[in-house]
Amino acid sequence: MKSLARGGTIPNEGAGVFIVLPVLNEIANIGNLLDKIEAELAGVPFTVGILDDGSTDGTIEYVRERMPGSGRRLHLICRKKTMRASQRGSALRVLMLWGLENTSHEIFVEMDGDLSHRPEELLTGIGLIREGRCDVAIASKYVEGSRVINRPWGRRMVSKVCSYAVRTLISPAVRDYSNGYRFYTRAAARLAAEHAYRYGSPIYLSEVLALWMRHGLRIEEFQSLYVGRNEGLSKLRVADLVKAAIAVFEIASRYHVLGFRRLPAAVEGAREQSSAAGGK
């Protein structure tokens, strides 16, 4: 697959890139990750939005110390962890909304803070968006040429079975519904912001992808190297899997039949734009 050369720049730099980065206790990785992002996006306007969900290992302090020398390219939002389960979905949503409201960047990128998603692949995904080949690009674990390393066999099997189930219930057009390494246009971010979401957990990734597909956005997956980080089966609870299964059925019902609820503010805004256009 064609990609921009590593260390290269993106044509029309005015577009800019907003990195959506949820973190929790990533002091061992955050410095290296930010260094790599800066190296890969050299010469490209970008902002990294970091949402910390209650780190206690010094991650917050490190980011704050780094911010003055970042040229205003780092923004930190801090929340206190109030639930045992991951709230990755709500973190992604909060950061996406912040990026829409506070930057003019035209490309949004979601990635993990633990280096499981390689910054070396940033320009590949960004290039697909810039070239107009798709509205959403996914660094997929399940397309030909992709590799998964440092992940227990049992965890891989659970992931594959879940992925197959989601593809069967929603759409086989996408192979990897759960990978959080995603690239999308500002228009795609705006579409997500205009619709209500139900899940603050990682299942949000499948929910927003189903929304995009129902609205006809072009999705493309590219080969990727996924590096597992401390992902033993012991972290999986049966209750969580059951909740995820129920959520997938609910998302599938909205994708195929019910549709996704548009927020009242978005509906009113569309009416105002329509009225203004009609009055010209």
Backbone hydrogen bonds, N-H to C=O, Kabsch-Sander energy under -0.5 kcal/mol:
donor,donor_aa,acceptor,acceptor_aa,energy
4,L,123,L,-0.6
8,G,5,A,-2.5
15,A,12,N,-2.0
16,G,13,E,-0.7
17,V,45,P,-2.0
18,F,107,I,-2.9
19,I,17,V,-0.6
19,I,47,T,-3.1
20,V,18,F,-0.5
20,V,109,V,-4.2
21,L,19,I,-0.7
21,L,49,G,-2.8
23,V,51,L,-2.7
29,N,26,E,-1.7
30,I,26,E,-3.1
33,L,29,N,-2.7
34,L,30,I,-2.6
35,D,31,G,-2.2
36,K,32,N,-2.3
37,I,33,L,-2.4
38,E,34,L,-2.3
39,A,35,D,-2.1
40,E,36,K,-2.7
41,L,37,I,-2.1
42,A,39,A,-1.1
44,V,41,L,-2.5
47,T,17,V,-2.1
48,V,73,R,-3.6
49,G,19,I,-3.1
49,G,47,T,-0.6
50,I,48,V,-0.6
50,I,75,H,-3.3
51,L,21,L,-1.6
52,D,50,I,-0.6
52,D,77,I,-2.8
53,D,23,V,-1.9
53,D,51,L,-0.5
62,Y,58,G,-2.4
63,V,59,T,-2.3
64,R,60,I,-2.4
65,E,61,E,-2.1
66,R,62,Y,-1.7
67,M,63,V,-1.7
69,G,66,R,-0.9
70,S,67,M,-2.0
72,R,67,M,-0.6
73,R,70,S,-0.6
75,H,48,V,-2.4
77,I,50,I,-2.9
79,R,52,D,-3.0
89,G,200,G,-0.9
90,S,200,G,-2.0
91,A,87,Q,-1.9
92,L,88,R,-2.6
93,R,89,G,-2.2
94,V,90,S,-2.5
95,L,91,A,-2.3
96,M,92,L,-2.6
97,L,93,R,-2.5
98,W,94,V,-2.0
99,G,95,L,-2.6
100,L,96,M,-2.1
101,E,97,L,-2.1
102,N,98,W,-2.2
103,T,99,G,-1.5
106,E,15,A,-2.4
106,E,16,G,-0.7
107,I,16,G,-1.3
108,F,184,Y,-3.1
109,V,18,F,-2.7
110,E,182,R,-2.7
111,M,20,V,-1.9
113,G,22,P,-0.6
118,R,116,S,-0.6
118,R,225,L,-0.5
121,E,118,R,-2.0
122,L,119,P,-2.1
125,G,121,E,-1.8
126,I,122,L,-2.6
127,G,123,L,-2.0
128,L,124,T,-1.6
129,I,125,G,-1.5
130,R,126,I,-2.8
131,E,127,G,-2.4
132,G,129,I,-1.5
133,R,128,L,-1.8
134,C,128,L,-0.8
135,D,218,R,-2.2
136,V,218,R,-2.1
137,A,183,F,-3.1
138,I,220,E,-2.5
139,A,181,Y,-2.4
140,S,138,I,-1.4
140,S,222,F,-1.7
146,S,143,V,-2.2
147,R,224,S,-2.5
149,I,226,Y,-2.7
156,R,152,P,-2.1
157,M,153,W,-2.2
158,V,154,G,-2.2
159,S,155,R,-2.2
160,K,156,R,-2.4
161,V,157,M,-2.6
162,C,158,V,-2.5
163,S,159,S,-2.4
164,Y,160,K,-2.5
165,A,161,V,-2.2
166,V,162,C,-2.4
167,R,163,S,-2.4
168,T,164,Y,-2.1
169,L,165,A,-2.2
170,I,166,V,-2.9
171,S,166,V,-0.5
174,V,171,S,-0.9
177,Y,175,R,-0.6
182,R,110,E,-1.6
182,R,180,G,-1.0
183,F,137,A,-2.7
184,Y,108,F,-2.6
185,T,135,D,-1.7
186,R,106,E,-1.6
189,A,185,T,-2.0
190,R,186,R,-2.6
191,L,187,A,-2.2
192,A,188,A,-2.2
193,A,189,A,-2.3
194,E,190,R,-1.5
195,H,192,A,-1.2
196,A,261,R,-2.6
200,G,198,R,-0.5
204,Y,201,S,-2.1
205,L,202,P,-2.0
206,S,203,I,-0.7
207,E,203,I,-2.0
208,V,204,Y,-2.9
209,L,205,L,-1.4
210,A,206,S,-2.3
211,L,207,E,-1.9
212,W,208,V,-2.3
213,M,209,L,-2.3
214,R,210,A,-2.5
215,H,211,L,-1.5
216,G,213,M,-1.9
217,L,212,W,-2.4
219,I,217,L,-0.5
220,E,136,V,-2.5
222,F,138,I,-2.5
224,S,140,S,-0.7
226,Y,147,R,-2.9
226,Y,224,S,-0.6
227,V,116,S,-1.9
227,V,225,L,-0.5
228,G,149,I,-3.2
228,G,226,Y,-0.7
235,K,232,G,-1.5
236,L,233,L,-1.9
241,L,237,R,-1.9
242,V,238,V,-2.5
243,K,239,A,-2.3
244,A,240,D,-2.3
245,A,241,L,-2.3
246,I,242,V,-2.4
247,A,243,K,-2.3
248,V,244,A,-2.3
249,F,245,A,-1.9
250,E,246,I,-2.1
251,I,247,A,-2.8
252,A,248,V,-2.7
253,S,249,F,-1.9
254,R,250,E,-1.5
255,Y,251,I,-2.5
256,H,252,A,-2.6
257,V,253,S,-2.2
258,L,253,S,-2.3
259,G,254,R,-2.1
263,L,194,E,-3.0
266,A,263,L,-0.6
267,V,263,L,-2.0
268,E,264,P,-2.7
269,G,265,A,-2.2
270,A,266,A,-2.1
271,R,267,V,-2.0
272,E,268,E,-2.2
273,Q,269,G,-2.2
274,S,270,A,-2.3
275,S,271,R,-2.6
276,A,272,E,-2.4
277,A,273,Q,-2.3
278,G,274,S,-2.1
279,G,275,S,-1.3
280,K,277,A,-1.0
